[in-house]
Amino acid sequence: MRKPEPKTPAPKYVSASCESCEFYDYDEDEDAYVCIVDLDQDDMQRFLAGQTFHCPYYRYYDEYKSVHKQL
């Protein structure tokens, strides 16, 4: 999968919830919800160490956005 382009970084005081992210999806093999963004080694290390205050790939998932495009 191709890595999405990061949006402009959110301010450090903004906390994004993975549950509302476009890239948070159910994985049938894992039987759990996972982030489908393919993080590089540096990003993954920062994430696992808890050094990130926001995700540069976070995009709010708006299920109604696709409906608006269909109308």
N, C-alpha and C positions, 0 to 999 in steps of 0.2 A: 504494500500500500504506500502511496505517495504521502510524504509528510506535508501537512497543511502549512501554509504561510502564517506566521504568527501575526496577530493583530497588534495594534499599538499597545505597548505594555500598560496594564492598569496600574494605578497608583498602589504603592505597597500597603496602604491601609485598607484596600478593597479585598475582601475575601470572596473568592468564587467557589460555589458549591459544585462538586462534580456531578451531582444528581441533576442539575439544570443545564449541563453542558451538552452540546451537540455531539461530542465525541464519546460520551459515556453510553455504552451499549451493552446489551446482554450477549454473553458468549456461551453458547450451548455446550461447548466442550468443557469449559470451566464451571458451568452451572452457576454463574455469578455475573454481576455487572462489572465491566472493566473499561478502562480508557483505551480507545482504539488508535490513539496517536502513537506513532512509532518514535519514541524518544531516543535521542542519541545518548551515548554513554555519560557525557557530562551532565545533561539534563536529568537523566535517571539518578545519578549520584546525588545531585542537589535535592531532588525530590525525596529520595529515601533518607537523606540526612536531615530533612526538615528545614532546609535552608531557603526554601522558596516561600514567599508570601502570597504569590499569585501565579497562575499558570499563563504563560505567554500564548498558549494555543486555545484558551477558553473562548468559546462562542456560546452565547445564550441560545438554547434550543427553543424555538417558538414553533410549536406544531401547527399553529394557524397560519404561519407565513406561507407554507406551501398551498394552503387552501386559497389564500388571497391571490396567488399567482394563477390559480386555475380559473378564477372567476373572470 
